[in-house]
Amino acid sequence: MFQLTTLRLASHRVHRLASVNSSVAYCRPALRSWCTSCRPQKQRLQLTTVRYLSTSPLTAEDAALSTKAPSSGGSQTEPVPYHGPLTQTFRRLKIFSLSSLGLSCIMTPFIFIVESSLPLSARIVLALTALSTSSISTALVGWSGASYVVDLQRLPPADNGGIEGIEMTTLTITLNKLVTRVYDADFLLETKRPFAKWELAQSFLLPPSNEDALMAAKGGAPGEEETIAETFNAKGEIVGRWIVKWENDSAGTCHGTGKVVRYFNVHEELL
């Protein structure tokens, strides 16, 4: 079992472009390597996924061509190095929200069945209030908890084309697992979104080769597309991808296909 030493988003390594949208980042390594022996050995962004991708809906062939999906069982029994301390709290909160929503749906018809002196208009308002309140609270719980990382582990460069990557597990509102593999941790940036610490870069500009040759070499030819991250469901099927399209001057813009998880909430002090 390896130890995570430091994993910090270094804001002094991410320079914002003043002439474009605030989401455009001057991309430098945002995350430090977990150990000195695990630094990237290759200068080119060598991904094990399909290099050229289309924006068409994901199919079974995509899953077959892509990286091998995470497996819960296998020859490696290495424990997960990071486990979210609030996992059980979010799990119980989601269960409570779903239960309250279900109970509201079940009890609402009784508002109209039970004899009462309330007029029909008042009963309709009461039913709508109960359903809307429960639905909104459940949606807020699902939104705030969707980015919470319950498990996190690194992707060793030896198994990830020479690049340091991260694999993070989150839970949906129905407590289904989603595993997101970020094939290059340098493209994780700080975010201002509530209930999240990191986000996959939406657009960025790689530094010149004379400043950082390793980062500059990660850029592709203009018009070329590469997969930065993939999200798998509990069955190991791909449900979404985060893809970068390279432009001139080592600039890149990203877009998602499917239901990719883009935001992540982690306890940085535990990494």
Contacts in CASP RR format, 6 or more apart in sequence:
PFRMAT RR
TARGET T0000
AUTHOR 0000-0000-0000
METHOD contacts of the structure
MODEL  1
MFQLTTLRLASHRVHRLASVNSSVAYCRPALRSWCTSCRPQKQRLQLTTV
RYLSTSPLTAEDAALSTKAPSSGGSQTEPVPYHGPLTQTFRRLKIFSLSS
LGLSCIMTPFIFIVESSLPLSARIVLALTALSTSSISTALVGWSGASYVV
DLQRLPPADNGGIEGIEMTTLTITLNKLVTRVYDADFLLETKRPFAKWEL
AQSFLLPPSNEDALMAAKGGAPGEEETIAETFNAKGEIVGRWIVKWENDS
AGTCHGTGKVVRYFNVHEELL
1 78 0 8 1.000
1 79 0 8 1.000
1 81 0 8 1.000
2 34 0 8 1.000
2 35 0 8 1.000
2 81 0 8 1.000
2 154 0 8 1.000
3 34 0 8 1.000
3 35 0 8 1.000
3 81 0 8 1.000
4 34 0 8 1.000
4 81 0 8 1.000
4 82 0 8 1.000
4 154 0 8 1.000
4 271 0 8 1.000
5 34 0 8 1.000
5 35 0 8 1.000
6 32 0 8 1.000
6 34 0 8 1.000
6 271 0 8 1.000
7 31 0 8 1.000
7 32 0 8 1.000
7 34 0 8 1.000
7 268 0 8 1.000
7 271 0 8 1.000
8 31 0 8 1.000
8 32 0 8 1.000
8 268 0 8 1.000
8 271 0 8 1.000
9 30 0 8 1.000
9 31 0 8 1.000
9 188 0 8 1.000
9 189 0 8 1.000
9 190 0 8 1.000
9 197 0 8 1.000
9 198 0 8 1.000
9 268 0 8 1.000
10 28 0 8 1.000
10 29 0 8 1.000
10 30 0 8 1.000
10 31 0 8 1.000
10 32 0 8 1.000
11 190 0 8 1.000
13 28 0 8 1.000
13 29 0 8 1.000
13 30 0 8 1.000
14 25 0 8 1.000
14 26 0 8 1.000
14 27 0 8 1.000
14 28 0 8 1.000
14 30 0 8 1.000
14 189 0 8 1.000
14 190 0 8 1.000
15 25 0 8 1.000
15 26 0 8 1.000
15 28 0 8 1.000
16 22 0 8 1.000
16 24 0 8 1.000
16 25 0 8 1.000
16 26 0 8 1.000
17 24 0 8 1.000
17 25 0 8 1.000
17 26 0 8 1.000
17 205 0 8 1.000
20 203 0 8 1.000
21 203 0 8 1.000
23 202 0 8 1.000
23 203 0 8 1.000
24 202 0 8 1.000
24 203 0 8 1.000
24 204 0 8 1.000
24 205 0 8 1.000
25 189 0 8 1.000
25 201 0 8 1.000
25 203 0 8 1.000
25 204 0 8 1.000
25 205 0 8 1.000
26 204 0 8 1.000
26 205 0 8 1.000
26 207 0 8 1.000
27 186 0 8 1.000
27 187 0 8 1.000
27 201 0 8 1.000
27 204 0 8 1.000
27 205 0 8 1.000
27 206 0 8 1.000
27 207 0 8 1.000
27 215 0 8 1.000
28 186 0 8 1.000
28 207 0 8 1.000
28 212 0 8 1.000
28 215 0 8 1.000
29 185 0 8 1.000
29 186 0 8 1.000
29 215 0 8 1.000
30 185 0 8 1.000
30 186 0 8 1.000
30 187 0 8 1.000
30 188 0 8 1.000
30 189 0 8 1.000
30 190 0 8 1.000
31 164 0 8 1.000
31 166 0 8 1.000
31 185 0 8 1.000
31 186 0 8 1.000
31 188 0 8 1.000
33 39 0 8 1.000
33 164 0 8 1.000
34 154 0 8 1.000
34 164 0 8 1.000
38 154 0 8 1.000
38 156 0 8 1.000
38 157 0 8 1.000
38 164 0 8 1.000
39 157 0 8 1.000
39 164 0 8 1.000
40 157 0 8 1.000
40 162 0 8 1.000
40 163 0 8 1.000
40 164 0 8 1.000
40 214 0 8 1.000
41 157 0 8 1.000
41 162 0 8 1.000
42 161 0 8 1.000
42 162 0 8 1.000
42 163 0 8 1.000
43 213 0 8 1.000
43 214 0 8 1.000
43 217 0 8 1.000
43 218 0 8 1.000
44 217 0 8 1.000
44 218 0 8 1.000
45 163 0 8 1.000
45 184 0 8 1.000
45 217 0 8 1.000
45 218 0 8 1.000
45 219 0 8 1.000
45 220 0 8 1.000
45 226 0 8 1.000
46 161 0 8 1.000
46 162 0 8 1.000
46 163 0 8 1.000
47 67 0 8 1.000
47 161 0 8 1.000
47 163 0 8 1.000
47 183 0 8 1.000
47 184 0 8 1.000
47 226 0 8 1.000
47 227 0 8 1.000
48 67 0 8 1.000
48 160 0 8 1.000
48 161 0 8 1.000
48 183 0 8 1.000
49 65 0 8 1.000
49 66 0 8 1.000
49 67 0 8 1.000
49 183 0 8 1.000
49 227 0 8 1.000
49 230 0 8 1.000
50 62 0 8 1.000
50 65 0 8 1.000
50 66 0 8 1.000
50 227 0 8 1.000
51 224 0 8 1.000
51 225 0 8 1.000
51 226 0 8 1.000
51 227 0 8 1.000
52 224 0 8 1.000
52 225 0 8 1.000
53 225 0 8 1.000
53 227 0 8 1.000
53 241 0 8 1.000
53 243 0 8 1.000
53 257 0 8 1.000
55 255 0 8 1.000
55 257 0 8 1.000
57 257 0 8 1.000
57 258 0 8 1.000
58 238 0 8 1.000
58 239 0 8 1.000
58 240 0 8 1.000
58 241 0 8 1.000
58 257 0 8 1.000
58 258 0 8 1.000
62 238 0 8 1.000
63 69 0 8 1.000
63 236 0 8 1.000
63 237 0 8 1.000
63 238 0 8 1.000
66 227 0 8 1.000
66 230 0 8 1.000
66 238 0 8 1.000
67 181 0 8 1.000
67 183 0 8 1.000
67 230 0 8 1.000
69 179 0 8 1.000
69 232 0 8 1.000
69 236 0 8 1.000
69 237 0 8 1.000
69 238 0 8 1.000
70 167 0 8 1.000
70 179 0 8 1.000
70 181 0 8 1.000
70 232 0 8 1.000
70 236 0 8 1.000
71 236 0 8 1.000
80 151 0 8 1.000
80 152 0 8 1.000
80 153 0 8 1.000
81 152 0 8 1.000
81 153 0 8 1.000
81 154 0 8 1.000
82 149 0 8 1.000
82 151 0 8 1.000
82 152 0 8 1.000
82 153 0 8 1.000
82 266 0 8 1.000
82 270 0 8 1.000
82 271 0 8 1.000
83 150 0 8 1.000
83 151 0 8 1.000
84 148 0 8 1.000
84 149 0 8 1.000
84 150 0 8 1.000
84 151 0 8 1.000
84 152 0 8 1.000
84 266 0 8 1.000
84 267 0 8 1.000
84 270 0 8 1.000
85 267 0 8 1.000
85 270 0 8 1.000
86 148 0 8 1.000
87 148 0 8 1.000
87 150 0 8 1.000
87 171 0 8 1.000
90 145 0 8 1.000
90 148 0 8 1.000
90 150 0 8 1.000
90 171 0 8 1.000
91 171 0 8 1.000
91 175 0 8 1.000
93 141 0 8 1.000
94 141 0 8 1.000
94 142 0 8 1.000
94 145 0 8 1.000
94 171 0 8 1.000
94 173 0 8 1.000
94 174 0 8 1.000
94 175 0 8 1.000
95 175 0 8 1.000
97 134 0 8 1.000
97 137 0 8 1.000
97 138 0 8 1.000
97 141 0 8 1.000
97 142 0 8 1.000
97 173 0 8 1.000
98 138 0 8 1.000
98 173 0 8 1.000
98 174 0 8 1.000
100 134 0 8 1.000
100 137 0 8 1.000
100 138 0 8 1.000
101 134 0 8 1.000
101 135 0 8 1.000
101 138 0 8 1.000
102 134 0 8 1.000
104 130 0 8 1.000
104 131 0 8 1.000
104 133 0 8 1.000
104 134 0 8 1.000
105 131 0 8 1.000
107 130 0 8 1.000
108 127 0 8 1.000
108 130 0 8 1.000
108 131 0 8 1.000
111 123 0 8 1.000
111 126 0 8 1.000
111 127 0 8 1.000
111 130 0 8 1.000
112 120 0 8 1.000
112 123 0 8 1.000
112 127 0 8 1.000
116 123 0 8 1.000
118 126 0 8 1.000
138 173 0 8 1.000
141 173 0 8 1.000
142 172 0 8 1.000
142 173 0 8 1.000
143 195 0 8 1.000
144 194 0 8 1.000
144 195 0 8 1.000
145 170 0 8 1.000
145 171 0 8 1.000
145 195 0 8 1.000
145 265 0 8 1.000
146 170 0 8 1.000
146 171 0 8 1.000
146 172 0 8 1.000
146 173 0 8 1.000
146 261 0 8 1.000
146 263 0 8 1.000
147 170 0 8 1.000
147 193 0 8 1.000
147 195 0 8 1.000
147 196 0 8 1.000
147 261 0 8 1.000
147 263 0 8 1.000
147 264 0 8 1.000
147 265 0 8 1.000
148 170 0 8 1.000
148 171 0 8 1.000
148 195 0 8 1.000
148 265 0 8 1.000
149 168 0 8 1.000
149 169 0 8 1.000
149 170 0 8 1.000
149 264 0 8 1.000
149 265 0 8 1.000
149 266 0 8 1.000
150 169 0 8 1.000
150 170 0 8 1.000
150 171 0 8 1.000
151 168 0 8 1.000
151 169 0 8 1.000
152 166 0 8 1.000
152 167 0 8 1.000
152 168 0 8 1.000
152 169 0 8 1.000
152 266 0 8 1.000
152 271 0 8 1.000
153 166 0 8 1.000
153 167 0 8 1.000
154 164 0 8 1.000
154 165 0 8 1.000
154 166 0 8 1.000
154 167 0 8 1.000
154 185 0 8 1.000
155 164 0 8 1.000
155 165 0 8 1.000
155 166 0 8 1.000
155 167 0 8 1.000
155 181 0 8 1.000
155 183 0 8 1.000
157 163 0 8 1.000
157 164 0 8 1.000
157 165 0 8 1.000
160 183 0 8 1.000
163 183 0 8 1.000
163 184 0 8 1.000
164 184 0 8 1.000
164 185 0 8 1.000
164 186 0 8 1.000
165 181 0 8 1.000
165 182 0 8 1.000
165 183 0 8 1.000
165 184 0 8 1.000
165 185 0 8 1.000
166 181 0 8 1.000
166 182 0 8 1.000
166 185 0 8 1.000
166 188 0 8 1.000
167 179 0 8 1.000
167 180 0 8 1.000
167 181 0 8 1.000
167 182 0 8 1.000
168 179 0 8 1.000
168 180 0 8 1.000
168 182 0 8 1.000
168 261 0 8 1.000
168 264 0 8 1.000
168 266 0 8 1.000
169 177 0 8 1.000
169 178 0 8 1.000
169 179 0 8 1.000
169 180 0 8 1.000
170 177 0 8 1.000
170 178 0 8 1.000
170 180 0 8 1.000
170 261 0 8 1.000
170 264 0 8 1.000
171 177 0 8 1.000
171 178 0 8 1.000
172 178 0 8 1.000
176 233 0 8 1.000
176 234 0 8 1.000
177 233 0 8 1.000
177 234 0 8 1.000
178 231 0 8 1.000
178 232 0 8 1.000
178 233 0 8 1.000
178 234 0 8 1.000
178 239 0 8 1.000
178 261 0 8 1.000
179 231 0 8 1.000
179 232 0 8 1.000
179 236 0 8 1.000
180 229 0 8 1.000
180 230 0 8 1.000
180 231 0 8 1.000
180 232 0 8 1.000
180 260 0 8 1.000
180 261 0 8 1.000
180 264 0 8 1.000
181 229 0 8 1.000
181 230 0 8 1.000
181 231 0 8 1.000
181 232 0 8 1.000
182 188 0 8 1.000
182 200 0 8 1.000
182 228 0 8 1.000
182 229 0 8 1.000
183 227 0 8 1.000
183 228 0 8 1.000
183 229 0 8 1.000
183 230 0 8 1.000
184 218 0 8 1.000
184 228 0 8 1.000
186 215 0 8 1.000
186 218 0 8 1.000
187 200 0 8 1.000
187 201 0 8 1.000
187 204 0 8 1.000
187 228 0 8 1.000
187 229 0 8 1.000
187 244 0 8 1.000
188 198 0 8 1.000
188 199 0 8 1.000
188 200 0 8 1.000
188 201 0 8 1.000
188 264 0 8 1.000
189 198 0 8 1.000
189 199 0 8 1.000
189 200 0 8 1.000
189 201 0 8 1.000
189 204 0 8 1.000
190 197 0 8 1.000
190 198 0 8 1.000
190 199 0 8 1.000
191 197 0 8 1.000
191 198 0 8 1.000
191 199 0 8 1.000
191 263 0 8 1.000
193 199 0 8 1.000
193 263 0 8 1.000
195 265 0 8 1.000
196 263 0 8 1.000
196 264 0 8 1.000
196 265 0 8 1.000
197 264 0 8 1.000
197 265 0 8 1.000
197 266 0 8 1.000
197 268 0 8 1.000
198 263 0 8 1.000
198 264 0 8 1.000
198 266 0 8 1.000
199 262 0 8 1.000
199 263 0 8 1.000
199 264 0 8 1.000
200 228 0 8 1.000
200 229 0 8 1.000
200 242 0 8 1.000
200 254 0 8 1.000
200 260 0 8 1.000
200 262 0 8 1.000
201 228 0 8 1.000
201 254 0 8 1.000
202 253 0 8 1.000
202 254 0 8 1.000
203 251 0 8 1.000
203 252 0 8 1.000
203 253 0 8 1.000
203 254 0 8 1.000
204 251 0 8 1.000
204 252 0 8 1.000
205 249 0 8 1.000
205 250 0 8 1.000
205 251 0 8 1.000
205 252 0 8 1.000
206 215 0 8 1.000
206 216 0 8 1.000
206 218 0 8 1.000
206 219 0 8 1.000
206 250 0 8 1.000
206 251 0 8 1.000
206 252 0 8 1.000
207 215 0 8 1.000
207 216 0 8 1.000
207 250 0 8 1.000
208 216 0 8 1.000
208 250 0 8 1.000
209 216 0 8 1.000
209 217 0 8 1.000
216 250 0 8 1.000
219 246 0 8 1.000
219 250 0 8 1.000
219 252 0 8 1.000
220 226 0 8 1.000
220 246 0 8 1.000
220 250 0 8 1.000
221 246 0 8 1.000
222 246 0 8 1.000
222 247 0 8 1.000
222 248 0 8 1.000
223 245 0 8 1.000
223 246 0 8 1.000
223 247 0 8 1.000
224 245 0 8 1.000
224 246 0 8 1.000
225 243 0 8 1.000
225 244 0 8 1.000
225 245 0 8 1.000
225 246 0 8 1.000
226 243 0 8 1.000
226 244 0 8 1.000
226 246 0 8 1.000
227 241 0 8 1.000
227 242 0 8 1.000
227 243 0 8 1.000
228 242 0 8 1.000
228 243 0 8 1.000
228 244 0 8 1.000
228 254 0 8 1.000
229 241 0 8 1.000
229 242 0 8 1.000
229 260 0 8 1.000
230 238 0 8 1.000
230 240 0 8 1.000
230 241 0 8 1.000
230 242 0 8 1.000
230 260 0 8 1.000
231 238 0 8 1.000
231 239 0 8 1.000
231 240 0 8 1.000
231 241 0 8 1.000
231 259 0 8 1.000
231 260 0 8 1.000
231 261 0 8 1.000
232 238 0 8 1.000
232 239 0 8 1.000
233 239 0 8 1.000
239 258 0 8 1.000
239 259 0 8 1.000
239 260 0 8 1.000
240 256 0 8 1.000
240 257 0 8 1.000
240 258 0 8 1.000
240 259 0 8 1.000
240 260 0 8 1.000
241 256 0 8 1.000
241 257 0 8 1.000
241 258 0 8 1.000
241 260 0 8 1.000
242 254 0 8 1.000
242 255 0 8 1.000
242 256 0 8 1.000
242 260 0 8 1.000
242 262 0 8 1.000
243 254 0 8 1.000
243 255 0 8 1.000
243 256 0 8 1.000
243 257 0 8 1.000
244 252 0 8 1.000
244 253 0 8 1.000
244 254 0 8 1.000
245 252 0 8 1.000
245 253 0 8 1.000
245 254 0 8 1.000
245 255 0 8 1.000
246 252 0 8 1.000
247 253 0 8 1.000
256 262 0 8 1.000
END
